Amino acid sequence: MSDTAVASDEAEFWERRHELVLSPTTAEDVERRSTESARHLVLLAHITDEAIIRCFESIVADLDEFDCIVPIPVRDLHITVKVFGNVVEEPDGNAEFSQQDEKELATSLRSALGAVPSFPVRFPRFNLFPSVVYAEVTDDGRFSQLNQRVCAIPDVPVWDRDGDGFIPHLTLGEFTQRDGYEQLLQYLEDNRSLDIPPTTISELEFVALDLSNGRFPPYETIETYSLARRSD
C-alpha cells in the first residue's frame, strides 16, 4: 500500500531485474510504522472471486519458499486505485485527514464513481517493483482512468505513482531482504506466465487500514461503491 515512486513503464523494472536495487520492508520497518500512524485511507478493488483466489493460493505458497519475500494472505488480494493518507487528530499537510475529512471524502467518491461501469481484468504474468512481487493487471486502462477520476477530486493529494505514472498491480508479496533474491528471480523467470481466469471488477471499497496491526494490516470498509453493470 506504500506510495514509493515506481516507473511509469511496467517493463522497466523487469528489464533490469538482475541489477534492481530492492527496497525491502523489514520487520523493523513494520514495527516502526505501527507506532507512527494507525488509520490509513485507501481506495481499492478487493479480489473476492473464489476461482481467482484458488489459483493464487498455490502461487503464493510457492513464493513462501523464498527467504527474501513474505507473501500476502490470499484473502487480502487487492488492486489499489488510490492511496490518500492518514487520519490524525490535528491534520498538518496534504497527506493527513481529520475524521470529518474522511466523511467528506467518502461522499466525494460516491459522486465521482457513480456512473463508472464494471470492467473485466486479467492477470497475465509476474512482475516486480523494488518493494514487491506482483501480478500484472490487463484492464484496457480502466484502473488508470479510475485513478485520474479520483485524483481530480478537490483536495485529494496526487503522488508520483498517480496519473501518467499509475500502474495497476496485484501485490503477491513484499521483499524483506536481498538474500535469496536471485533464487526467487529464477523462479519468476521460469514461471512468469500466469494461468489465471479473467474476473470482473464490479465494486470498489474505500477503506481504513489499521497500520498498527502487522505487515498486512486488516481494514475497515468505510463505504462500498458498486459499479454499473456493463451493457454488452
SVG drawing of the C-alpha trace seen along z (x, -y; Angstrom):
<svg xmlns="http://www.w3.org/2000/svg" viewBox="-27 -22 50 47">
<polyline fill="none" stroke="black" stroke-width="0.4" points="0.0,0.0 3.0,-2.3 3.4,-5.2 7.0,-4.8 7.7,-6.1 7.5,-3.5 8.4,-3.5 5.6,-4.6 6.5,-1.6 6.0,1.7 8.5,3.3 11.3,1.1 12.0,2.9 11.7,6.3 14.3,5.4 16.8,4.5 15.7,7.1 19.1,8.6 20.5,5.2 17.5,4.0 18.1,2.2 15.5,3.6 13.6,1.6 12.6,4.3 10.1,3.8 11.8,5.3 10.3,6.4 11.8,3.3 10.0,1.1 6.7,2.8 7.2,2.2 8.2,-1.5 5.1,-2.1 2.9,-0.7 3.9,-3.4 3.8,-6.3 0.2,-6.1 -2.8,-3.9 -5.7,-4.8 -4.6,-4.8 -7.1,-5.7 -7.1,-3.8 -9.5,-3.1 -9.1,0.4 -10.7,3.3 -10.7,6.4 -10.4,9.7 -13.2,11.9 -13.7,14.2 -13.2,17.7 -11.8,19.1 -9.1,16.4 -8.3,16.9 -7.9,20.7 -5.5,20.0 -3.3,17.7 -3.2,20.0 -0.6,22.3 1.3,19.3 1.5,17.6 2.5,20.9 5.4,21.2 6.6,17.7 6.6,18.5 9.5,20.9 11.9,18.0 13.7,16.2 13.6,12.7 9.8,12.3 6.7,12.6 3.6,13.4 0.3,11.6 -2.6,13.7 -4.7,14.6 -7.9,13.3 -6.2,9.9 -5.6,9.8 -6.5,6.4 -5.7,3.7 -5.1,0.3 -6.8,-2.6 -5.7,-5.5 -3.7,-6.0 -4.9,-9.0 -3.0,-9.3 -3.6,-9.1 -6.4,-10.2 -4.9,-12.2 -6.3,-14.4 -4.6,-17.5 -4.0,-17.3 -1.0,-19.2 -0.3,-18.6 -1.9,-17.2 -1.4,-13.5 -3.3,-14.0 -7.1,-14.0 -9.4,-14.7 -12.4,-12.4 -14.7,-15.0 -12.4,-15.0 -12.8,-11.2 -16.6,-11.5 -16.5,-14.2 -14.1,-12.2 -16.4,-9.2 -19.2,-11.4 -17.0,-12.9 -16.0,-9.4 -19.7,-8.4 -20.2,-11.2 -17.0,-10.6 -17.7,-6.9 -21.4,-6.9 -21.6,-6.3 -18.5,-4.2 -19.2,-0.8 -17.8,2.5 -15.0,4.0 -13.0,7.2 -9.4,7.8 -6.8,10.4 -3.5,11.3 -1.1,12.4 2.3,12.6 4.6,11.9 6.5,8.6 8.2,6.7 8.9,3.3 11.8,2.7 9.4,3.4 7.1,6.2 6.4,9.0 3.1,8.6 0.8,10.0 0.4,7.6 -3.2,6.3 -4.6,6.1 -7.6,3.9 -7.7,1.7 -6.6,-1.3 -9.6,-1.3 -7.8,-1.4 -5.7,-4.3 -8.9,-6.1 -10.3,-5.5 -7.2,-6.8 -7.3,-10.0 -11.0,-10.5 -10.3,-10.2 -7.2,-12.5 -9.5,-15.2 -11.5,-15.4 -10.6,-18.7 -8.0,-18.4 -7.1,-14.8 -3.3,-14.5 -1.6,-13.4 1.6,-11.3 4.3,-10.3 2.5,-6.9 -0.7,-8.6 -1.8,-9.9 0.5,-9.0 2.7,-7.1 -0.1,-4.8 0.5,-1.1 -2.3,1.2 -0.9,4.3 -1.9,7.2 0.7,7.4 1.6,11.0 4.4,10.4 6.7,7.9 10.5,8.1 12.1,8.4 15.8,8.7 18.1,9.1 19.4,12.5 17.7,15.2 16.6,12.7 18.4,14.4 16.8,17.7 13.4,16.1 14.2,14.3 15.0,17.6 11.6,18.9 9.8,15.8 11.6,16.1 10.8,19.8 7.2,19.4 6.4,15.8 3.2,16.5 0.2,17.0 -2.8,19.1 -5.5,17.2 -9.1,16.9 -10.4,13.4 -12.6,11.7 -14.8,8.6 -14.3,5.6 -17.8,4.7 -17.2,2.7 -14.6,0.6 -14.0,0.1 -13.0,-3.0 -11.1,-1.5 -9.1,-2.5 -6.2,-0.2 -5.0,0.3 -1.3,-0.2 -0.7,0.6 -1.6,4.2 1.1,6.1 2.7,6.3 -0.6,6.9 -3.0,5.0 -6.7,5.6 -9.0,2.8 -12.4,1.3 -14.6,0.7 -15.9,-2.8 -18.0,-2.6 -18.5,-0.3 -19.2,-1.7 -21.0,0.6 -20.0,0.1 -22.7,0.0 -23.4,3.2 -22.0,3.3 -24.5,3.1 -22.6,5.6"/>
</svg>
